Amino acid sequence: MKFSRVHPWEWFAGLIGLITLVGLVTGASSPGVLHAIVILVAAAGAIVPVIVAMSEKTNVPIVFETLLWIVTLLVGLILIVRALIPSDTVFESGWLALAGTLVMSFALWRSMAREY
């Protein structure tokens, strides 16, 4: 495991994923499906630095970061629509989830930009 391979944007994505994960897990009283999806995305973001450090080649982290970036964009769009269109169901941590996914998406995009 070589943590020297981890780029600062990957550290940042992992930190944001960890903060979002802790915030969502501790603040949830009745998690729903969207809440569970955001928790999974945040957990995947939190392990980005570990995956990069464990991989001997760069292809595994690049694929993981690319897929996670796409997923965070999609979840972020769903959360934006959910914030703009109010519904009867309450998502307590909606703004934290939205901010976490958008910031993590930006960090993943920046970490992938250095590879091309």
Summary of the structure (lengths in Angstrom):
residues: 116
radius of gyration: 14.5
end to end distance: 23.7
largest distance: 48.1
contacts: 349
relative contact order: 0.21
helix: 78%
strand: 0%
